[in-house]
Amino acid sequence: MARRTTPPPAGRSTERILDVDVDEEMRGSFLEYAYSVIYSRALPDARDGLKPVQRRILFQMAEMGLRPERPHVKSARVVGDVMGKLHPHSDAAIYDALVRMAQPFSLRVPLVDGHGNFGSPDDGPAASRYTESRMAPAAVVMTDGLDEDVVDFVPNYDNSLTQPGVLPAALPNLLVNGASGIAVGMATNMPPHNLVEVVAAARHLIAHPEATLADLMRYVPGPDLPTGGRIVGLEGVREAYATGRGSFRTRASARIEDLTPRRKGIVFTDLPYTVGPEKVIDKVKDAVQAKKLQGVANILDLTDREHGTHLVVEVKTGFTPEAVLEQLYRLTPLEDSFGINNVCLVDGQPRTLGLKELLQVYVGHRLDVVRRRSAFRLARRRERLHLVEGLLVAILDIDEVIQVIRSSDDAGAARSRLVEVFDLSDVQADHILELRLRRLTRFSRIELEAERDQLQAEIAELAELLGSERLLRRAVSDELAQVARAHGDARRTVLLEAAAAPAASVPLQVLDEPCWLLLSGTGLLARTAGVDLPGAEDGEGCRAPHDVLRSAVRTTARASVGAVTSAGRVLRLGVVDTPVLPPTAGRPSLSGGAPLREFLSLAPGEDVVALCSLAPEPGGAGLALGTAQGVVKRVAPEPAGAREAWEVIALKDGDRVVGAVELATGAEELVFVTSDAQLLRFPAEAVRPQGRAAGGVAGVRLAPGARVVSFGAVAPQDAAGAVVVTIAGASAVLAGTGPGTAKVAPLAEYPAKGRATGGVRCHRFLRGEDELVLAWVGPGPARGCAAGGQPVDLPPATGRRDGSGTPLGQPVVAVDGARASA
């Protein structure tokens, strides 16, 4: 038991002490507090979807005239008026509610138009004294009609003012913007939806009150979150629409891009609802530090006002982006769960409603609003018609009216005599007595008659509307359609019936699978997705619709290969860094490759002439190189070790490597082509293998001023079908500007000679030509490409080894032929 002391009645000095039960007192006080929180603070009304503080903010802004066409005012002023007149609680709570109604990432259709810093998903807003606000266009729709007796008004906290118990809400706010709140013993959490879809479902329910949930879900398939993203799995959504409780998973939308030629990244363009970039960054960093998340090199937030959300996760080289993305979804808020709990107030009682019940409550509210508005307008028009009819009576016999008024002793007598003489009502007589003389014109009579006719038509229309449930429903449906047209937009959230195939089967790191590393004629680098060269089975090797191959090496995805440069160096190149060409049944396009210089550090004027393997196969004959000054060298095969770069030939001053090729058996023939159109072929066995520091031996004897333009090798099995391509031009013409002339001839037409000899003539120059600008020897048929990678057709092969060339349509920068799949 406890004692409660009460003050004595007036005029008495003794106190009254009442014994009360503590349990009863606590129970009663707690229930009063719980009811207050449930009904007056935490739960939204199912009709307008607003909590009391939100309703009071919008009503007070409407009373202040803060419409969309008016200037913004300080948010502190709005908060002060709401707190002083309607909401006797903390100003912080009022401002928090105002801010949320202005945030486009919180509400699907914002109700407040904010100016200033209203926060982000990660940061709070500026203080109310620094921000400005006014009603958004949707808020006008929510409050429209309050002066037409469409809803009941209730006293404010001190009975000095009145406020609406609910707003007219021509917009289905509860479903469109959702709600969240924690009361005592219950909570609500409702996701936003698309306005156009909700209105379509409401209109269908108006036309078909017996519609099933399945019928309504054809219009509202799922939530539409302000931040977009994806909803994965709709079973929980269906359960929530049926029972009012359920859950669904939201995922950030992501795409995999090439950030640089050597690194891929995962770009997120929107995030789950209520999740901000900073929260994601913190969780990613924590997971990486705890070694739970692998394959992430960096995470950058490039979000701005112009482009929106742009979160970039850089993937480490050698990791599969799809598997890293699956880890991100599993370990970070990039995938989040949303629990639906549709608790709201219906007739003052908290209830859990499904989709159909929510629409039924809202539609019922709108029917009641339109009915009350129509009744109000009907009464006002009847009142006005009554006055207009009285004015018409007075204007028709204005002289007698004036005489009656002038002969009356006072206004009361004039009113009585007007009522008696002209059979008017007291209201009509008072209105005539207040009539201004300027109204006594012919045009006033015409205007009054037109107004009378219009009022009669409107009265008939309103009376018909109030007398027909069908017309009333049609009017509500038409108004909803207008709201959807004015304020609706396209869906932002993608709905997925089930998650895509899990990436658990995708290895986190790139598997060390066999592949081919390809170098194109225009300097693009890429690797294949399989072990075979695309197109090799039809005898055309990797001849692509775009570009031709300069070099190809069979390797594995996580291995390294060598890049032989014109400076006589070999640079290590990681295969896993290179872009992957998509699998194709025919010729692949090498345009998906990346420039070679993005992967290697080359000196000025240094170029890559070929690719080579760093793991010599058993029985291999090493690497053969040819220089511009006619030197040839065979480098004995040896393991590369851990070196990143090393020399393979000691070049003389002014010399450079023009070609390199790996010898499979040593039985190949080496071929030199010089700028003065001489071709020399001799067996590779004629060149003794040397160490890396050696400078090579004489390969071809050059005439004064000549140089080597091509060096290659032909395997014995390819000799019968090998061709020689030569392209002649003028030395005075800038390289790459003159198309020149091309000739294709079988290699068999050129006899073999000894090493260090001058060879035989392979091209007869036409007038104006004085050198070969390009040559190539290999298995036919041959095809060229231009500087942009476009294919260039070469003339058909002829039997004339020293004939002249055929003019080309455009300059050729590289030539390729058939390649057998190894």
Secondary structure, 3 states (H helix, E strand, C coil): CEEEEECCCCCCCCCEEEEECHHHHHHHHHHHHHHHHHHHHHCCECCCCCCHHHHHHHHHHHHCCCCCCCCCEEHHHHHHHHHHHCCCCCHHHHHHHHHHHHCCCCCCCCCEEEECCCCCCCCCCCCCCCCEEEECHHHHHHHCCHHHCCCCEEECCCCCCEEECCCCCCCCHHHHHCEEEECCCCEEEECCCCHHHHHHHHHHHHHCCCCCHHHHHCCCCCCCCCCCCEEECCHHHHHHHHHCEEEEEEECEEEEEEEECCEEEEEEEECCCCCCHHHHHHHHHHHHHCCCCCCEEEEEECCECCCECCEEEEECCCECHHHHHHHHHHHCCCEEEEEEECEEEECCEEEECCHHHHHHHHHHHHHHHHHHHHHHHHHHHHHHHHHHHHHHHHHHCHHHHHHHHHCCCCHHHHHHHHHHHHCCCHHHHHHHHCCCHHHCCHHHHHHHHHHHHHHHHHHHHHHHHHHCHHHHHHHHHHHHHHHHHHHCCCCCCEEECCCCCCHHHCCCECCCCEEEEEEECCCEEEECCCCCCCCHHHCCCCCCCCCCEEEEEEEECCCEEEEEECCCEEEEEEHHHCCECCCCCCCCCHHHCEEHHHCCCCCCCCCEEEEEECCCCCCCCCEEEEECCCEEEEECCCCCCCCCEEECCCCCCCCCEEEEEECCCCCCEEEEEECCCEEEEEEHHHCCEECCCCCCEECCCCCCCCCEEEEEEECHHHHHHEEEEEEEECCCCCCCCCCCEEEEEEHHHCCCCCCCCCCEECCCCCCCCCEEEEEEEEECCCEEECCCCCEECCCCCCCCCCCCCEECCCCCCEEECCCCCC
